[in-house]
Amino acid sequence: MTPLRVLFVCLGNICRSPTAEGVARTIAAAEGRADAFLFDSAGTGDWHVGAPPDPRTVAAAAARGVDLSALRARQFEPVDFERFDLILAMDRSNLRAIEAQRGASRVPARLMLDYAPGPSPRDVPDPYYGGADGFDHVLDLIEAAATALIAGSGALPKAAR
Ligand code: 4NP
């Protein structure tokens, strides 16, 4: 089966989207479905290109058994619309930045938290300038959405909230 190619996008590609990439990969592997997906992440900004994820992000993920240490930041580019089947932005601001680069592609771009079951904020809050609990909150939101994304095999969320 051809894997579904999913790209997670935030601003810096050092906190939220690498977390989504690592969490999704870890959940898919635990479900025995690693071969069904290809996951990657990128940032709409270029400040951290080539850098590993933020140490606070790496530590918070490691505490839940998710290893982010091998990831390196890269910037989102228009050709990503051709490389992926589904693009998931961590917040509305980054979704707008992605859409501004779309051109003629019809690949779906949605909010990650459109997959979250039950009441959920729409945006994964940027933890970069906050305290340690912000990183755990990011993990909570992303784990819930990634679990639903994988359970549904990447089918589009029913409706944007
Ligand atoms: P991320 O967090 O978008 O979740 O990776 C940020 C990381 C760095 C910056 C902003 C957000 N920054 O401005 O450097």
Boltz pocket constraint, residues with backbone or C-beta under 6 A from the ligand:
constraints:
  - pocket:
      binder: B
      contacts: [[A, 10], [A, 11], [A, 12], [A, 13], [A, 14], [A, 15], [A, 16], [A, 17], [A, 43], [A, 47], [A, 126], [A, 127], [A, 128]]
      max_distance: 6.0
